[in-house]
Amino acid sequence: MASAAQRLGDSLRNWADWDLLAPIRTPPRLGPVLSEGSGHILFELLDEPSLLARIRRRPTSEVEGAFSGEIEIWSAAMAAGVTPALVYVDRQQQAVICERAGEASNAITGDALGELMCAIHDLPKVNRHLTLRADAASYLAAVPAEQRSAWHAVIQRAEINQAFSLLEQDIDYLCHNDLTAGNLLVKDDNLVAIDWEYAAMGSRYFDLAIAMADLPIVEQSCLAKRVLGQSLSPPLLAAGHRIAALMTALWQHRFDPSHAPDPRNGLPWLPSR
């Protein structure tokens, strides 16, 4: 099987087709791995420090056509200035060349993250919808057999079913659904988002709950007020927290099993609020 670096060969060979304001004049060289996540590998580009190469190592979204959908949403987000610019897309290898943004030098605040989230929620609608129940069922396949009945019991709990229903009945907005610390960067002093593979139409409360997980309590409150203001619904927020915790735990069984919780040991990770 070809390595990630080998798969990026076509993207690099097509350097003359990259969409740059100031075209480069020599073929770029692939540099070292900058980071490696559950779904993607990021490479530096030698002599082009303002650009990065990203290639998918494995799909982590259950949505069919996830890469094409991500690129559609990424392009719309790029036009709104809330994500680094795409320079080249290789659909066959599921690779991109993109603008490089910087890491936040200060702690991320609820107000700054809320501003970014509101801008994302204002993006045009897409024909791609969050399928939380179906994703949960799919993730169950990766759960160890000895835990499966316990997980089924968790999913069948009345408060979990009610939380799913509340989110499904909420007004749909385009949401990123993975605004965690590792997917937040800074460009021109503004917070921007990367890794749009989970982006879809869905409830803002699930998006909010995922984003809150990495913030201090006081900043969580600022974020919620910035995004929803006086319209904030406590029952929907509680539903978002429950389902975000459940989906994160099940996702870990599929992609990060060493950190996955065992429900037979109790459910301290599942919010009761």
N, C-alpha and C positions, 0 to 999 in steps of 0.2 A: 504494500500500500504506500502511495506517495506521501511524503512528509508534508507538513504544513508549509514549510519553506519552498518545497518543490511545487506545490499547488499554486503558490503565489507567482510562479514564473511567468504565466501569461499576462497577469496584471502588470508586472514590471516591464515585460517586453513591449507592452502597448503604451508605454510612457508618453509617447507623442500625442496620444488621444486624451490625456488627462485634462480635465477642465480647470485650468489655472489662469488667473489674471496675468501672471508673469510666467510664461512657459519655461520649463527647465530645458537646458540645452544638451545635457548628457544623460545617458541611461542611469537610472537610480540603482543603488545597491541596497540589498536587504541587510539590515543590521541585526543586532541581538534581540531576543525576546524581551519586551518591556514588561508584559504581564500576561498571565494565563488564568482565565476564569473557567467557570463550569461549561460555558458554551463557546468562547472565543479565545484566540491567541492574538496578542498585539505585538507587532514588530516595529522597531525603529527603522527609519530609512537613513542610511548614511549619506551625508552631504545635503540632506533635506530635513533639517530638524523641525520644520513647521508641519511636516506630514507624518502620518502613520499608516501602516498596513495592518488590516484586521481580517482574519479568516476564521470561518466557523469550524470548530473542531468537532462538534456534534450538536444536533438540534436539542434545545431545552424547552421549546414550546410545543404544545400538543396540537396547535392549529396547522391545518394543511396549508402549504404555500407560505410558511412563516417568513422565509427570507424575503420573498417578493413583497409581502405585506409590510415587513419592516422597512424596506427601502421606500415604499410609497409614503409611509408615515414620516420617515426620516427626511425625505425631500420636502414635505410640507412643513415640518418643524424647522428645517434649514431656512426656508423662506421667511419664517417668523423670527429667526435669530435665536432660537432656543436650543440649538444643537450645533456641534462642529459641522462644517461644510463637507459634503461628499465631493470627491474629486474624480473618482472612477469606480464603477461597479462591475464586477465580474460575476454574473449570475450563475454561470456554470460551476465555478469553484466556490461560490458563495463567499466572495471576498470583496473588500472595499479598500480604496485608498481614501483617506480622509484627513481633514485638517486636525492639527493637534491643539488641544486646549490644556490649560494648566490646572494643577491641583489647587484647591482652596487653601490659602495661607492662614485663614482664621476659621474658627468653628462656624459651621453652617447654622444660620439662624432660622427660626420659624418664618419670619417675615420674608427673608430672601427666598427660601424654598417655596413659600406660599405664592410669591410673585411668579416664580417659574411655573408652578402648578396651574395657576389661573391662566397663564398664557397658553399652556398645553391644552387646557380644557376649552379654550376658545378656538382651537384649530378646527378646520373643516371636518365634517363627519366622514367616516370611511365605512366600507362594507366589510367590517371585521368586528366580531362581537366577542366579549369575554364569555367563556363557557366554563364557569367555575365548577359546577357539579360534574360535568363530563371530565374535566381535568383531574378532579379529585379521584374519580373512579379509575382513570387511567394510571395515576400515580400509585394506586393501591397495588397494582401488579408488581411493583418493586418492593413492597413491604415484605419482610421475612414471614414465612408461612406461620411461624409460631405467634406472630403478632396480629395476623390478619383479622381474626375474629374480634379482637379488642378494637382495632381500627374501625371495623364495620359498626361496632356498637357506638363508637364516638360519632361517626357520621350520621347515625340514625337517631341521635339524641334530639329531643324536641326543640331545644334552643338552637341547635345547629341547623336543622331543617327550617326553622323560622327565620334564622339569619340569612340563609341562602335566599329564601323567598323575598325578604325585605329588599335585599340588594337587587334581585331580578326585577322587582317592581319599581325600582327607583328610575329617575330620568337618566337616560344615557348621555354621556359626554365622552369625547375622546380622552382616554387616560393613558399614562405611561405604564402604570402598574408595577414599576420596579425602581422607584426613586429612592434607592438606598445610597449610602455614602459612596460606595464604589462606582456608582453611575452618575455622580455629580462632579462637574468640573467648572472652571471659571474661564470666561473669554471676555476680554475688554471690560473687566471688573463686574461682569454679570454671570450669574449662575446658569449653566447649561446642562443638558442631560445627554447621556450616551446610552447605547444598547436599548434599542426600541423594539426588541423582538416580542415583548409581552404587551405592547401597546394595542389597544382595542377600545371599542365602544363599551362602556360599562358604567358602574356606579362610582361617583367621586369618593364615596366613603371607603370603598376597598382601596382605591388609590391612596387616599389619605392615611389609612391604617398602615399600609406598607411603608409609607414615607415616615410615619411617626416613630417607627421602631428604633431608629438610630438617633433620635433627638432626646435631649433632657426633657423632663416633664414640663418645665415652664415654656420651652420652645414648642413642645407639642401643642400646647394651648394656643400659642401665637399662630402656629400653622393652621390649626382648625378655624380660628377666627378670620384669618386672612383669606382662606379659601371659601368659607361658607357664611361668614358673618352672622347676621341675625337669623338666617334661615337654617342654621345648624340643627339637626334632629338627633337628640341623644339616642333614641332606639336604633336609628340607622348607623350612628357612629359605633355603638356597641356591636351591631351586626358586622360592621366592617372589621372591627378588631377580632372578633371570633373567627371569621372566615379567613382573615389574613394569617392568623396564628395557625389555623388548621392547614391551609394551603402551604405555608412555609414548612411545617413539619413534614407533610407528605412529600413535598418537593425534595427535602433533604434525603428522604429514603431513596429517591430516584437518582439524585446527583451528588449528594454529600452525606452518605450513610453514616460516616463516623460521628456526625453531629446530630443524627436523627433521634428524636425522643421515642421512648417506648411507653405507650399509654397504660401498660400494666403497672407502671411505677407511679401512676397518678398523672394529673393534668395541670400542673402548676403553670405551664406555658399557655394554657387556654384561658383567656380572660373571662371572668364572670360578669364584668361590667356591661 
